[in-house]
């Protein structure tokens, strides 16, 4: 493909509450075996984009570990590859990334040294499948300066997104970033296609004017000066930047049509593979409408839940409408309902956790092994 990829994965969001205390949003576990950034990376490789940069910043340790080898997404090539760009302290610059435009500016040398004519920019917190080739073809056919991938909002809270309005030719007329009230339900997915040289030019101008945000300082600022078009998608797309949307996205994978779309239909979604044994269901356990990942041992009752890797569920446990993240030990006679249990937690026997007014995040720092 005649494009290179940039994945913006450095942001933090307080709406994720305690879940973002030890990991980047792009590293959040999804659907039992994936992480959020796997979807953007898989779309890149499935679209034959061979050169991808991931811009990391906040709590990037687990994300960097996940991306330590590019072979899982087939980026280990002589031409191209997977590049990780955290903020770098230099004699001329001592800033962290101050915004999405500033993050690209601090790595502008990589863009200048590349040869691909187009750039696909995506965020690391979206769950979707998309052929970027079709977006690029649309971009070229429209003779657009920038193409914004958009979709209809299925969330009641449009204030989390950039809301746009298009004319009959799909050219963007209005673009409001995170408005309190909006008349439109068409939202930006955070995926953009732009010519590489034009991106360099716009980013340099932003830096000269001490501007740092890609949406506010490029898309909104230039919407009347540049030809900015919208490319609407009707397939599944979800953003996981709040606890509620993260919970709902994982629960969507309990629906057969969503599982079929992501797991069985071409193209595939790829991720780093762990060498875990198959899940073990001991006599007397009961599992209904749930995803149970490799390495799990189930003794109790699990209903309408997503169980991630290496989870132990003790005897007489009852888990319903919950997400149990990686490597959690749940003691006997425990009741968990409407909860998200943080990874590597140890839940003592005879515990009770229930989210009565929304989703409850369970974090217990109990000692699992006592000498």
Phi, psi and omega per residue, in radians:
X1 nan 2.549 -3.097
X2 -1.496 0.810 -3.120
X3 -2.609 2.700 2.964
X4 -1.979 2.871 -3.037
X5 -2.037 2.529 2.999
X6 -2.251 2.175 3.104
X7 -1.958 2.092 3.139
X8 -1.523 1.885 -3.025
X9 -2.303 0.481 -3.038
X10 -1.822 -0.056 -2.989
X11 -1.421 2.817 3.034
X12 -2.135 2.703 -3.124
X13 -2.494 2.094 -3.135
X14 -1.172 -0.309 3.134
X15 -1.240 -0.214 3.033
X16 -1.455 -0.067 3.103
X17 0.907 -2.334 -3.030
X18 -1.181 -0.306 -3.090
X19 -1.145 -0.436 -3.126
X20 -1.678 0.165 -3.130
X21 -1.227 -0.460 -3.068
X22 -2.260 0.192 3.106
X23 -2.707 2.725 3.026
X24 -1.273 2.715 3.121
X25 -1.046 -0.651 -3.123
X26 -1.168 -0.263 3.130
X27 -1.707 0.109 -3.125
X28 -1.134 2.337 3.119
X29 -1.168 2.470 -3.109
X30 -2.350 2.379 2.934
X31 0.971 0.616 3.008
X32 1.522 -0.731 -2.998
X33 -2.301 -0.017 -3.048
X34 -1.997 2.966 2.911
X35 -2.107 2.772 -3.025
X36 -0.970 -0.720 -3.068
X37 -1.198 -0.309 3.140
X38 -1.040 -0.552 -3.079
X39 -1.241 -0.757 3.091
X40 -1.171 -0.722 3.131
X41 -1.138 -0.718 3.134
X42 -1.143 -0.690 3.085
X43 -1.101 -0.634 3.109
X44 -1.106 -0.906 -3.085
X45 -1.217 -0.597 3.095
X46 -1.211 -0.397 3.076
X47 -1.600 0.129 3.100
X48 1.120 0.559 2.955
X49 -1.490 2.072 -2.985
X50 -1.691 -0.206 -3.057
X51 -2.244 2.000 -3.031
X52 -2.336 2.312 3.040
X53 -1.910 2.325 3.066
X54 -1.935 2.067 -3.124
X55 -1.651 1.907 -3.075
X56 -1.924 2.757 3.094
X57 -2.731 -1.288 -2.986
X58 -1.301 2.243 3.054
X59 0.778 0.928 -2.945
X60 -1.561 0.054 -3.043
X61 -1.045 -0.948 -3.101
X62 -1.164 -0.579 3.097
X63 -1.162 -0.748 3.114
X64 -1.123 -0.666 3.089
X65 -1.105 -0.729 3.135
X66 -1.099 -0.593 -3.094
X67 -1.702 0.288 -3.052
X68 -1.135 -0.420 3.079
X69 -2.248 2.299 -3.097
X70 -1.521 -0.059 -3.027
X71 -1.160 -0.472 -3.074
X72 -1.134 -0.480 3.131
X73 -1.927 0.198 3.063
X74 1.081 0.740 3.047
X75 -1.790 0.060 -3.111
X76 -1.403 1.228 -3.059
X77 -2.067 2.779 3.012
X78 -1.224 -0.614 3.066
X79 -1.769 1.962 -3.118
X80 1.768 -2.562 -3.141
X81 2.251 3.130 3.124
X82 -1.904 2.199 -3.064
X83 -2.076 2.316 3.057
X84 -1.851 2.209 -3.098
X85 -2.186 1.570 2.959
X86 -1.375 2.924 3.090
X87 -1.052 2.461 -3.088
X88 -2.150 2.279 3.097
X89 -1.469 2.197 3.113
X90 -2.245 3.093 3.110
X91 -1.172 -0.434 -3.116
X92 -1.708 -0.266 -3.022
X93 -2.545 2.269 3.091
X94 -2.215 0.345 -3.120
X95 -1.539 2.596 2.752
X96 -1.285 3.054 3.047
X97 -1.142 2.101 -3.112
X98 -1.552 -0.132 -3.139
X99 3.080 3.096 -3.078
X100 -1.170 -0.681 3.105
X101 -1.195 -0.680 3.116
X102 -1.164 -0.599 3.097
X103 -1.086 -0.729 3.100
X104 -1.208 -0.671 -3.135
X105 -1.081 -0.712 -3.124
X106 -1.189 -0.234 3.089
X107 -2.092 0.531 -3.068
X108 -1.174 -0.465 3.110
X109 -1.053 -0.683 3.120
X110 -1.103 -0.703 3.104
X111 -1.165 -0.741 -3.121
X112 -1.127 -0.608 -3.095
X113 -1.440 -0.094 3.111
X114 -1.500 2.889 -3.064
X115 -2.105 -0.195 -3.138
X116 -1.147 2.427 -3.082
X117 -1.320 -0.377 -3.066
X118 -2.170 2.790 3.111
X119 -2.248 2.316 2.997
X120 -1.848 2.079 3.133
X121 -1.867 2.266 3.137
X122 -2.405 2.743 3.059
X123 -1.635 2.778 -3.088
X124 -1.634 0.124 -3.079
X125 -2.014 0.402 3.115
X126 -1.858 2.500 3.090
X127 -1.986 1.900 -3.043
X128 -2.974 2.958 2.943
X129 -2.206 2.327 -3.078
X130 -2.701 2.349 3.026
X131 -1.532 1.866 -3.112
X132 -1.169 -0.340 3.070
X133 -1.035 -0.715 -3.133
X134 -1.154 -0.639 3.098
X135 -1.161 -0.709 3.134
X136 -1.151 -0.724 3.087
X137 -1.061 -0.730 3.088
X138 -1.103 -0.741 -3.138
X139 -1.052 -0.768 -3.133
X140 -1.228 -0.730 -3.120
X141 -1.099 -0.621 -3.132
X142 -1.447 -0.131 -3.022
X143 0.927 0.750 -3.069
X144 -1.409 2.626 2.964
X145 -1.423 -0.715 3.074
X146 -2.433 2.414 3.022
X147 -2.035 2.258 -3.133
X148 -1.909 2.128 3.067
X149 -1.349 2.247 -3.071
X150 -2.328 2.922 3.133
X151 -2.712 2.938 3.054
X152 -1.382 2.390 -3.097
X153 -1.284 2.172 3.052
X154 -1.767 0.091 3.096
X155 -1.805 2.479 3.121
X156 -1.197 -0.426 -3.041
X157 -1.668 1.500 3.126
X158 -1.297 -0.203 -3.116
X159 -1.205 -0.114 3.088
X160 -1.485 -0.190 -2.952
X161 -2.160 2.933 2.932
X162 -1.462 2.151 -3.068
X163 -1.815 2.296 -3.076
X164 -2.253 2.786 3.103
X165 -2.268 2.299 -3.076
X166 -2.019 2.723 3.034
X167 -1.534 -2.983 -3.080
X168 -1.133 -0.426 -3.140
X169 -1.622 0.149 -3.139
X170 1.242 0.261 3.038
X171 -1.401 2.397 -3.066
X172 -1.339 2.136 3.126
X173 -1.701 -0.668 -3.131
X174 -2.299 2.513 3.130
X175 -2.535 1.916 3.128
X176 -1.965 2.166 -3.140
X177 -1.537 2.003 3.081
X178 0.895 1.008 -3.134
X179 -1.301 2.632 3.079
X180 -1.226 -0.690 3.121
X181 -2.308 2.370 -3.126
X182 -2.439 2.491 3.091
X183 -1.523 -0.238 -3.114
X184 -1.906 2.635 3.059
X185 -1.993 0.285 3.071
X186 -1.583 2.105 -3.042
X187 -2.106 2.674 3.063
X188 -1.346 2.443 3.111
X189 -1.614 -0.004 -3.111
X190 1.367 0.396 3.107
X191 -2.063 2.222 -3.064
X192 -2.346 2.578 2.991
X193 -2.111 2.307 -3.093
X194 -2.654 2.620 3.081
X195 -1.191 2.411 -3.025
X196 -1.029 -0.817 -3.097
X197 -1.154 -0.628 3.092
X198 -1.186 -0.672 3.083
X199 -1.052 -0.784 3.118
X200 -1.035 -0.770 -3.128
X201 -1.092 -0.786 -3.125
X202 -1.182 -0.711 -3.127
X203 -1.152 -0.701 3.103
X204 -1.091 -0.702 3.133
X205 -1.171 -0.678 3.077
X206 -1.037 -0.778 -3.118
X207 -1.123 -0.683 3.119
X208 -1.088 -0.589 -3.107
X209 -1.660 0.189 3.131
X210 1.039 0.663 3.068
X211 -1.837 2.576 -2.962
X212 -2.305 -0.135 -3.025
X213 -1.882 2.265 -3.073
X214 -1.172 -0.740 -3.088
X215 -1.242 -0.950 -3.056
X216 -1.215 -0.698 -2.978
X217 -1.689 -0.077 3.054
X218 -2.173 -1.085 -3.048
X219 -1.120 -0.907 -3.102
X220 -1.247 -0.692 -3.071
X221 -1.194 -0.594 -3.062
X222 -1.776 0.130 -2.991
X223 -1.102 -0.458 3.114
X224 -1.664 -0.181 -3.112
X225 -1.789 -0.522 -3.115
X226 -1.972 2.807 3.105
X227 -1.509 1.664 -3.107
X228 -1.904 2.082 -3.061
X229 -1.994 2.747 3.065
X230 -1.862 2.417 3.072
X231 -2.017 1.890 -3.012
X232 -1.557 2.330 3.074
X233 -1.980 2.603 -3.127
X234 -2.038 0.025 3.123
X235 -1.476 3.114 -3.075
X236 -1.119 2.287 3.019
X237 -2.589 2.353 3.123
X238 -2.543 2.500 3.071
X239 -1.898 2.381 -2.985
X240 -1.899 0.523 -2.983
X241 -1.433 0.064 3.008
X242 -2.275 2.810 3.126
X243 -1.053 -0.735 -3.101
X244 -1.147 -0.765 -3.134
X245 -1.234 -0.595 3.075
X246 -1.115 -0.796 3.115
X247 -1.081 -0.827 -3.107
X248 -1.120 -0.667 3.142
X249 -1.107 -0.774 3.097
X250 -1.129 -0.679 3.137
X251 -1.201 -0.437 3.079
X252 -1.061 -0.502 -3.117
X253 -1.280 -0.102 3.003
X254 -1.417 -0.189 3.093
X255 -1.447 2.289 -3.093
X256 -0.998 -0.671 -3.086
X257 -1.196 -0.588 3.119
X258 -1.268 -0.762 3.090
X259 -1.062 -0.753 3.138
X260 -1.093 -0.703 -3.111
X261 -1.129 -0.772 -3.067
X262 -1.521 -0.630 -2.990
X263 -1.666 -0.480 -2.988
X264 -2.029 -0.360 -3.125
X265 -1.624 2.507 3.092
X266 -1.291 2.504 -0.019
X267 -1.469 2.940 -3.079
X268 -1.452 2.836 2.976
X269 -1.879 2.242 -3.038
X270 -1.879 2.724 3.112
X271 -2.718 2.915 3.049
X272 -1.195 2.329 -3.038
X273 -1.710 2.315 3.014
X274 -1.743 2.545 3.134
X275 -1.521 1.299 3.134
X276 -1.868 2.622 3.034
X277 -1.258 2.885 3.083
X278 -1.091 2.752 3.082
X279 -1.083 2.514 -3.106
X280 -2.026 2.204 3.132
X281 -1.951 1.859 -3.070
X282 -1.367 2.758 -3.141
X283 -0.976 2.364 3.127
X284 1.689 -0.201 3.128
X285 -1.399 2.862 3.123
X286 -2.481 2.205 -3.138
X287 -2.248 2.154 -3.122
X288 -2.259 2.240 3.043
X289 0.801 0.970 -3.100
X290 -2.412 2.706 2.982
X291 -1.734 2.149 3.113
X292 -2.124 2.126 -3.028
X293 -1.559 3.045 -3.118
X294 -1.130 2.632 3.106
X295 1.467 -0.022 -3.109
X296 -1.489 2.655 3.004
X297 -2.226 2.058 -3.041
X298 -1.960 2.150 3.061
X299 -1.999 -0.473 -3.056
X300 -1.727 -2.605 -3.074
X301 -1.935 2.252 -3.121
X302 -2.230 2.213 3.133
X303 -2.333 2.345 2.994
X304 0.854 0.844 -3.059
X305 -2.368 2.825 3.067
X306 -2.017 2.044 -3.104
X307 -1.904 2.068 -3.101
X308 -1.467 -2.994 -2.957
X309 -1.168 2.539 2.979
X310 1.011 0.755 3.096
X311 -1.750 2.356 3.058
X312 -1.905 2.171 3.105
X313 -1.959 2.059 -3.052
X314 -1.297 -3.105 -3.122
X315 -1.214 2.534 3.077
X316 1.032 0.412 3.067
X317 -1.452 2.659 3.092
X318 -2.302 2.018 -3.133
X319 -2.132 2.174 -3.103
X320 -2.473 2.439 3.075
X321 0.877 0.741 -3.043
X322 -2.302 2.812 3.056
X323 -2.064 2.107 3.127
X324 -1.919 1.962 -3.079
X325 -1.349 -3.122 -2.942
X326 -1.047 2.490 2.934
X327 1.023 0.857 3.091
X328 -1.829 2.388 3.056
X329 -1.885 2.128 -3.125
X330 -1.979 2.015 -3.103
X331 -1.196 2.957 -3.086
X332 -1.073 2.661 3.012
X333 1.045 0.626 -3.120
X334 -1.783 2.421 3.117
X335 -1.997 2.124 3.124
X336 -2.275 2.171 -3.104
X337 -2.535 2.362 -3.141
X338 0.971 0.801 -3.070
X339 -2.277 2.795 2.883
X340 -2.069 2.044 -3.130
X341 -1.676 2.134 -3.090
X342 -1.123 2.644 -3.087
X343 -1.125 2.663 3.108
X344 1.045 0.421 3.071
X345 -1.486 2.716 3.001
X346 -2.129 1.974 -3.133
X347 -1.662 2.069 -3.101
X348 -1.100 2.695 3.085
X349 -1.049 2.636 3.095
X350 1.141 0.461 3.108
X351 -1.519 2.751 3.104
X352 -2.378 2.123 3.112
X353 -2.347 2.177 -3.138
X354 -2.533 2.209 3.073
X355 -1.485 1.757 -3.063
X356 -1.532 -0.617 3.136
X357 -2.047 1.103 -3.076
X358 1.860 -2.943 -3.076
X359 -1.484 2.225 3.116
X360 -1.685 2.323 3.062
X361 -1.705 2.126 -3.074
X362 -1.778 2.084 3.069
X363 -2.311 1.945 3.088
X364 -2.189 2.204 -3.122
X365 -1.764 1.107 3.107
X366 -1.563 2.589 3.096
X367 -1.317 2.164 -3.133
X368 -1.406 -0.693 -3.078
X369 -2.071 2.127 3.133
X370 -2.011 2.176 -3.122
X371 -1.515 nan nan
